[in-house]
């Protein structure tokens, strides 16, 4: 169901999966591990990492080819379950 300002998604589509994590190499590896279970691993250009102002956290954005809304829900559910993940967008 979509609201008046929402545009329905057409699948498959390129979708940026975003997660705020505790900084560290393991966090990126864990997020990419979840994505690898459900989608083809993206090129390096499709993975963006931005550190927080004090370097304690990182924003990880990975562009995936989403097959359906359910596909995205599964990816986000598994990413949220990771200990290092503080928030997903």
Buried (B, 14 or more C-beta within 10 A) or exposed (E): EEEEEEEEEEBEEEBEBBBBBBBEEEBBEBBBEBBEEBBEEBEEEBBEBEEEEEEEBBBBBBBBBBBEEEBBEBBBEBBEEBEBBEEBE
